[in-house]
Amino acid sequence: MKKRLFFSVLAISIAFSACKKEKTDTLGGTQSPMGEVGETISSSFGSVAGVSSIQAEVVSLENGVSSFSGTAVITNSTIKSILQNHPQTTVNGDNVTITDVEFRITSEGIESINGLEPGVIVKYDSNVGDSYDINGGKTRTVTAKSTDNDYFWGGMNIKVIQVEENTNKFGVKKTVYYANHRFGLVGIEFTFDDNSTAKFPVYSSTEND
């Protein structure tokens, strides 16, 4: 069953930073419907246990920046311990609340403003080898880009661009984002320090024109 998911528990909120924001790559393009107030995010959990009852939506849009809020019930100890480090997260037993996480979502791509490491997550016209500077002197790098509809998502095959980030924070070694120019972020995968992985498909209630 699909459940509303806050960017897959806000991408499990793993790549966040409490540091002062530094100059990063920025995003252009026109406002995407996926960043409008009322937009919801959903996912199916697959083999990832201990994550349920999740709801999330865009609660405000100001100057091109969309603010997300969401709640979840998380019994998975690894994921819960990671979320407890997030400054926008409140953990009360198994109940998790996330607020004030901000993204710029446009026809050109997706940029994290507050919550995840600030900086571009994906630009849809990027090519393999392109990279985006993010907070803390790190980069996100395009490692693959489909030429055929080879990524199974939502009951069909689509083209995706794959972006990798060496997270190296709070028990997470690497984060991989999968995105499509029409459907936005369609998947996110985490590799933990013990080399175990968790991958979440992501579905938006709207899409780009």
MARKEPA-882013 format. One record per atom (N, C-alpha, C): atom name; x, y, z. Coordinates in steps of 0.001 Angstrom, whole numbers, plus 500000, padded with zeros to 6 digits. Each point is the difference from the previous one (the first is absolute). Example, Ala and Ser with C-alpha at 12.3 -4.5 7.8 and 13.67 -1.06 7.14 Angstrom:
MARKEPA-882013
 atom   east  north     up
    N 513190 494310 507800
   CA 499110 501190 500000
    C 500900 501200 500000
    N 499650 501050 499280
   CA 500820 501190 500060
    C 499230 501090 500730
This chain:
MARKEPA-882013
 atom   east  north     up
    N 500851 498816 500000
   CA 499149 501184 500000
    C 500888 501236 500000
    N 499651 500937 499160
   CA 500747 501254 499984
    C 499600 500841 501205
    N 500967 500625 500625
   CA 499752 500881 501129
    C 500666 501323 499691
    N 499399 501104 500460
   CA 500628 501294 499782
    C 501346 500011 500690
    N 500989 500447 499262
   CA 501359 499935 500521
    C 500689 501342 499837
    N 500626 500450 501018
   CA 500679 501287 500000
    C 501353 499847 499335
    N 499998 500120 498648
   CA 501178 499727 499192
    C 500652 498730 500522
    N 499162 498949 500130
   CA 500435 498730 500568
    C 500610 500241 501369
    N 499102 500437 500898
   CA 500369 500452 501341
    C 501042 501096 499861
    N 499646 500917 499052
   CA 500877 501123 499672
    C 501392 499476 499679
    N 499985 499004 499086
   CA 501241 499344 499602
    C 500705 499442 501222
    N 499150 499560 500976
   CA 500436 499537 501305
    C 500823 501094 500685
    N 499951 501192 499397
   CA 500638 501190 500584
    C 501443 499750 500393
    N 500697 499256 499166
   CA 501333 499564 500390
    C 501096 500975 499573
    N 499807 500695 498907
   CA 501097 500819 499500
    C 499957 501411 500546
    N 499325 500202 501123
   CA 499810 501327 500542
    C 501274 500578 500578
    N 499959 501323 500236
   CA 501139 500674 500596
    C 499527 501124 500889
    N 500597 500131 501171
   CA 499682 501103 500899
    C 501041 501103 499868
    N 500855 499871 499045
   CA 501066 500984 499816
    C 499480 501252 499315
    N 500778 501052 500059
   CA 499679 501222 499282
    C 500002 499718 498510
    N 498994 500531 499311
   CA 499910 499755 498570
    C 501104 500748 499260
    N 500616 499302 499062
   CA 501012 500596 499169
    C 499434 500191 498595
    N 500734 500717 499166
   CA 499564 500212 498630
    C 499979 498672 499270
    N 498897 499697 499320
   CA 499858 498749 499265
    C 499484 500297 498606
    N 499940 498959 499155
   CA 499336 500150 498719
    C 498529 500315 500249
    N 499402 500778 499104
   CA 498589 500353 500141
    C 499222 499523 498787
    N 498683 500046 500134
   CA 499108 499424 499006
    C 499162 501081 499339
    N 499817 499887 498679
   CA 499119 500895 499272
    C 498725 499278 499597
    N 499347 500502 498962
   CA 498773 499370 499517
    C 498765 500624 500616
    N 498834 499555 499545
   CA 498730 500501 500503
    C 499475 499098 501121
    N 499096 500536 500805
   CA 499454 499256 501127
    C 499330 498708 499537
    N 500351 498893 500643
   CA 499380 498701 499707
    C 498745 499812 500841
    N 498973 499352 499443
   CA 498820 499653 500807
    C 500363 499149 501208
    N 501118 499272 499926
   CA 500409 499136 501101
    C 500460 500776 501224
    N 500126 501321 499854
   CA 500362 500828 501144
    C 498870 500872 500477
    N 498800 499828 499434
   CA 498852 500818 500376
    C 499396 499530 501318
    N 499351 500920 500709
   CA 499334 499665 501257
    C 498952 498915 499756
    N 499985 498992 500858
   CA 499069 498884 499872
    C 500587 498789 499318
    N 501148 500150 499332
   CA 500692 498858 499383
    C 500315 498954 501061
    N 499746 498731 499701
   CA 500323 498918 500923
    C 500994 499041 499351
    N 500723 499283 500828
   CA 500990 499029 499563
    C 499595 498636 500547
    N 500150 498948 499197
   CA 499649 498664 500453
    C 501091 499013 499609
    N 499941 498812 500617
   CA 500985 498970 499708
    C 499457 498644 500389
    N 500596 498952 499445
   CA 499773 498648 500501
    C 501297 499566 500649
    N 499919 499290 501122
   CA 501182 499760 500803
    C 500805 498783 499599
    N 499388 499063 499284
   CA 500743 498828 499592
    C 500558 499232 501181
    N 501300 499770 500002
   CA 500622 499166 501032
    C 500452 500790 501222
    N 499776 501315 500005
   CA 500446 500813 501130
    C 498969 499922 501114
    N 500367 499364 501103
   CA 499060 499781 501103
    C 500097 501124 501023
    N 498926 500172 500767
   CA 500017 500928 501108
    C 499720 501433 499638
    N 499375 500249 498854
   CA 499626 501349 499582
    C 498551 499959 499541
    N 499111 500782 500640
   CA 498580 499936 499666
    C 499287 501292 500384
    N 498705 500073 499618
   CA 499105 501101 500368
    C 500619 501357 499710
    N 500518 500152 498787
   CA 500713 501220 499640
    C 499120 500924 499165
    N 500012 501282 500331
   CA 499273 501011 499250
    C 500897 501209 499806
    N 499921 500632 498829
   CA 500801 501190 499755
    C 499404 500827 498881
    N 500251 501308 500045
   CA 499529 500876 498935
    C 500729 501330 500048
    N 499877 500743 498902
   CA 500521 501365 499954
    C 499020 500891 500753
    N 500486 500686 501043
   CA 499120 500829 500823
    C 500128 501484 499684
    N 501076 500386 499293
   CA 500123 501393 499584
    C 500937 500098 498813
    N 499832 501060 499221
   CA 500853 500290 498848
    C 500252 501498 499982
    N 501225 500398 500260
   CA 500353 501409 500052
    C 501282 500246 499221
    N 499926 500927 499048
   CA 501165 500362 499194
    C 500660 498787 499356
    N 499169 499056 499557
   CA 500511 498828 499301
    C 500494 498889 500895
    N 499878 500150 501311
   CA 500468 498984 500940
    C 498807 499311 500650
    N 499934 498685 499854
   CA 498899 499195 500548
    C 500416 499421 501350
    N 499123 500170 501000
   CA 500253 499454 501331
    C 499140 498764 500213
    N 500637 498886 500380
   CA 499324 498730 500235
    C 499878 499719 501493
    N 498895 499355 500376
   CA 499839 499478 501351
    C 499443 498590 499903
    N 500365 499146 500961
   CA 499508 498633 499944
    C 500107 499289 501328
    N 499290 498888 500117
   CA 500041 499160 501194
    C 500158 498545 499593
    N 500500 499178 500924
   CA 500171 498576 499721
    C 500074 499225 501302
    N 499739 498710 499901
   CA 500256 499071 501096
    C 501196 499153 499573
    N 501080 500062 500771
   CA 501231 499300 499638
    C 500462 499148 501174
    N 500030 498688 499787
   CA 500513 499080 501007
    C 501376 499457 499629
    N 500422 500251 498755
   CA 501319 499575 499543
    C 501058 500795 500772
    N 500769 499330 500847
   CA 500923 500692 500907
    C 501092 500760 499255
    N 500473 499459 498877
   CA 501055 500671 499240
    C 499498 501317 499438
    N 498848 499961 499338
   CA 499445 501208 499403
    C 499622 501011 501072
    N 499420 499518 501093
   CA 499575 500920 501064
    C 501197 500698 500645
    N 501088 499270 500216
   CA 501176 500617 500622
    C 500616 501042 499075
    N 499920 499777 498695
   CA 500499 500981 499040
    C 499147 501257 500038
    N 498676 499824 500009
   CA 499088 501136 500002
    C 500119 500838 501259
    N 500386 499389 501103
   CA 500135 500756 501243
    C 501083 501067 499923
    N 500908 499886 499027
   CA 501053 501003 499818
    C 499555 501190 499155
    N 498815 499910 499418
   CA 499546 501039 499072
    C 499386 501164 500761
    N 500480 501242 499767
   CA 499497 501156 500750
    C 498537 500323 499754
    N 499427 499544 498880
   CA 498582 500254 499727
    C 499102 498838 500443
    N 500570 499025 500707
   CA 499258 498795 500355
    C 499739 499918 501498
    N 498772 499620 500345
   CA 499649 499710 501385
    C 499619 498526 500094
    N 500649 499265 500898
   CA 499721 498581 500193
    C 499396 499814 501387
    N 498790 499468 500038
   CA 499310 499721 501252
    C 499579 498535 499984
    N 500830 499151 500612
   CA 499763 498572 499895
    C 500228 499548 498570
    N 498987 499420 499373
   CA 500092 499579 498603
    C 499392 501034 499046
    N 499506 501102 500537
   CA 499368 501036 499185
    C 501016 501067 499616
    N 500122 500230 498708
   CA 500977 500951 499475
    C 499282 501121 499261
    N 500375 501239 500310
   CA 499457 501169 499316
    C 501133 500786 499387
    N 499846 500375 498747
   CA 501021 500775 499290
    C 499348 501271 499466
    N 500619 501151 500241
   CA 499429 501282 499563
    C 501074 500887 499389
    N 499524 500992 499242
   CA 500870 501068 499480
    C 501152 499486 499157
    N 499762 498950 499237
   CA 501012 499537 499047
    C 499657 500591 498639
    N 500966 500638 499377
   CA 499717 500844 498841
    C 500743 499552 498744
    N 499281 500049 498879
   CA 500552 499694 498687
    C 499555 501044 498991
    N 500827 500255 499011
   CA 499586 500724 498800
    C 499774 498948 498930
    N 498778 499913 499491
   CA 499647 498970 499027
    C 499508 500703 498741
    N 500752 499883 498920
   CA 499685 500735 498777
    C 499992 499061 498790
    N 499714 500580 498853
   CA 500034 499239 498756
    C 501417 499540 499678
    N 500996 500610 500624
   CA 501400 499673 499732
    C 500528 498888 500892
    N 499424 499865 501198
   CA 500509 498989 500914
    C 499534 500214 501425
    N 500794 499507 500955
   CA 499668 500056 501420
    C 501221 500479 500770
    N 499787 500940 500909
   CA 501079 500542 500822
    C 499588 499966 501467
    N 500878 499521 500857
   CA 499761 500036 501437
    C 500392 501367 500539
    N 499118 500589 500795
   CA 500269 501293 500620
    C 500299 499825 501486
    N 499188 499191 500679
   CA 500170 499790 501433
    C 499504 498604 500367
    N 500815 499249 500709
   CA 499618 498649 500407
    C 500999 498984 499512
    N 500045 499766 498706
   CA 501083 499220 499400
    C 501176 500937 499774
    N 501182 499436 499655
   CA 501139 500853 499695
    C 499569 501033 498957
    N 500123 501299 500285
   CA 499571 501025 499050
    C 500739 499890 498675
    N 499264 500157 498910
   CA 500580 499945 498660
    C 499145 499202 499048
    N 500339 500049 498741
   CA 499248 499303 498964
    C 500057 498493 500233
    N 498841 499366 499919
   CA 499921 498538 500038
    C 500086 499444 498591
    N 499283 500632 499073
   CA 500049 499556 498608
    C 499618 501131 499064
    N 500679 500072 498871
   CA 499585 500806 498850
    C 499732 499012 498872
    N 498800 500070 499438
   CA 499575 498973 499059
    C 500816 499982 498703
    N 500635 501111 499644
   CA 500764 500027 498748
    C 501471 499653 500212
    N 500341 499542 501203
   CA 501395 499628 500281
    C 500400 498728 499261
    N 501297 499815 499874
   CA 500553 498806 499371
    C 500909 499274 500980
    N 500313 498747 499704
   CA 500874 499209 500859
    C 501332 500721 500187
    N 500423 500098 501246
   CA 501245 500695 500325
    C 499782 501405 500521
    N 498837 500585 499740
   CA 499696 501325 500539
    C 499854 499910 501518
    N 500351 501076 500699
   CA 499859 500008 501453
    C 499455 501336 500464
    N 499400 499986 501184
   CA 499430 501202 500603
    C 500670 500209 501353
    N 500490 501207 500232
   CA 500581 500320 501295
    C 498892 500107 501040
    N 500242 499422 501175
   CA 499034 500092 501091
    C 500711 500478 501249
    N 499249 500198 501049
   CA 500519 500547 501246
    C 501169 499173 500531
    N 500978 500686 500577
   CA 501112 499301 500636
    C 501091 499574 499040
    N 500017 500540 498782
   CA 501043 499674 499041
    C 499830 498650 499337
    N 498833 499371 500148
   CA 499731 498711 499375
    C 499357 500201 498633
    N 499794 498887 499296
   CA 499310 500063 498712
    C 499001 498858 499891
    N 499016 500197 499149
   CA 499148 498920 499507
    C 500371 499816 498537
    N 500155 498746 499569
   CA 500518 499724 498656
    C 499050 499100 499221
    N 499775 500344 498741
   CA 499179 499173 499117
    C 500820 498790 499580
    N 499526 498815 500365
   CA 500753 498772 499713
    C 499360 499155 498904
    N 498753 500279 499642
   CA 499335 499249 498931
    C 498828 500819 499470
    N 499687 499805 498721
   CA 498851 500658 499383
    C 499441 499076 498929
    N 498732 499676 500110
   CA 499382 499041 499078
    C 499930 500550 498582
    N 500197 499107 499056
   CA 499720 500323 498601
    C 498748 499248 499533
    N 499607 498989 500773
   CA 498780 499237 499737
    C 499137 500017 501258
    N 498747 499582 499860
   CA 499114 499877 501149
    C 500365 498714 500753
    N 500953 500121 500926
   CA 500567 498806 500629
    C 499852 499974 501519
    N 499246 500933 500565
   CA 499836 500068 501452
    C 498540 499738 500329
    N 499735 498904 500724
   CA 498613 499646 500298
    C 499473 500861 501146
    N 498885 500658 499746
   CA 499427 500936 500978
    C 498518 500189 499698
    N 499170 499916 501021
   CA 498575 500271 499833
    C 499319 499107 498982
    N 500465 498759 499864
   CA 499388 499071 499065
    C 500435 500174 498558
    N 501049 500815 499775
   CA 500494 500202 498638
    C 501502 500220 500040
    N 500624 500014 498826
   CA 501418 500280 499895
    C 500205 501439 499535
    N 500915 500707 500655
   CA 500271 501398 499669
    C 501506 500235 499928
    N 500381 501135 499447
   CA 501391 500428 500004
    C 500288 500726 501318
    N 501203 499818 500536
   CA 500378 500702 501214
    C 501422 500543 499897
    N 500252 500984 500826
   CA 501354 500493 500223
    C 500363 499621 501429
    N 501190 499452 500191
   CA 500436 499495 501299
    C 501090 500901 500561
    N 499794 500482 501227
   CA 500931 500931 500630
    C 500468 499412 501326
    N 501328 499964 500211
   CA 500549 499416 501216
    C 500672 501048 500877
    N 499885 499778 501298
   CA 500586 500892 500990
    C 500712 499153 501053
    N 501260 500288 500266
   CA 500717 499329 501079
    C 499630 500695 501310
    N 498968 499495 500639
   CA 499419 500674 501157
    C 500930 499958 501211
    N 500428 498798 500390
   CA 500941 499828 501111
    C 499576 500769 501243
    N 498751 499777 500415
   CA 499457 500665 501181
    C 499002 499095 500692
    N 500028 500028 501323
   CA 498965 499362 500803
    C 499692 498563 499568
    N 501038 499247 499654
   CA 499813 498602 499656
    C 499676 499738 498549
    N 499971 501036 499174
   CA 499698 499845 498570
    C 501249 500281 499180
    N 500369 499018 499185
   CA 501188 500120 499168
    C 499707 500734 498702
    N 498894 499627 499346
   CA 499702 500559 498678
    C 498492 500147 499814
    N 499614 501050 499254
   CA 498607 500209 499620
    C 499925 500103 498484
    N 499046 499290 499392
   CA 499807 500042 498548
    C 498583 500470 499708
    N 499891 501033 499169
   CA 498707 500542 499589
    C 499704 499573 498559
    N 498752 499634 499719
   CA 499555 499663 498657
    C 498894 500984 499623
    N 500130 500654 498847
   CA 499031 501031 499628
    C 499658 499916 498521
    N 498814 500516 499689
   CA 499483 500029 498637
    C 499442 501400 499748
    N 500220 500534 498790
   CA 499614 501382 499723
    C 498501 500242 500131
    N 499196 498987 499796
   CA 498542 500138 500100
    C 499487 499709 501411
    N 500547 498971 500624
   CA 499470 499533 501279
    C 500815 500447 501211
    N 501077 500734 499773
   CA 500813 500488 501113
    C 500814 498900 500654
    N 500161 500085 501317
   CA 500723 498969 500727
    C 499171 498733 500015
    N 500563 498894 499492
   CA 499238 498746 499907
    C 500571 498909 500895
    N 501167 500218 500572
   CA 500570 499005 500894
    C 501186 500558 500752
    N 500255 499428 501174
   CA 501181 500374 500771
    C 500503 498764 500734
    N 501323 499835 499983
   CA 500611 498802 500579
    C 501127 500398 500948
    N 500067 499321 501146
   CA 501023 500283 500989
    C 500884 498782 500198
    N 501301 500230 500100
   CA 500944 498963 500413
    C 500535 500390 501364
    N 499798 499122 500977
   CA 500414 500292 501363
    C 501446 499557 500227
    N 500543 500369 501158
   CA 501396 499697 500285
    C 500302 498508 500010
    N 498980 499185 500292
   CA 500215 498550 499995
    C 499755 499387 498624
    N 499854 500881 498965
   CA 499777 499625 498601
    C 498604 499444 499725
    N 499115 500011 500973
   CA 498603 499679 499721
    C 499368 501185 499261
    N 498911 499743 499290
   CA 499377 501053 499202
    C 498494 500054 500250
    N 499421 501149 499699
   CA 498550 500178 500036
    C 499629 500888 498836
    N 499060 499532 499172
   CA 499594 500765 498827
    C 498494 500229 500030
    N 499593 501235 499747
   CA 498594 500379 500017
    C 499592 500594 498656
    N 498953 499494 499368
   CA 499426 500711 498851
    C 499275 501237 500510
    N 499908 501020 499185
   CA 499332 501246 500388
    C 498990 500366 498923
    N 498772 500334 500418
   CA 498929 500390 499080
    C 499439 501356 500411
    N 499890 500911 499067
   CA 499387 501299 500257
    C 498568 499995 499514
    N 499165 500832 500628
   CA 498589 500070 499609
    C 499790 500828 498744
    N 501049 500717 499569
   CA 499942 500783 498754
    C 501251 499687 499173
    N 500111 500620 498846
   CA 501178 499792 499153
    C 500275 501259 499199
    N 501206 500075 499431
   CA 500343 501136 499150
    C 499263 499903 498672
    N 499798 501146 499371
   CA 499349 500042 498686
    C 500896 499355 498949
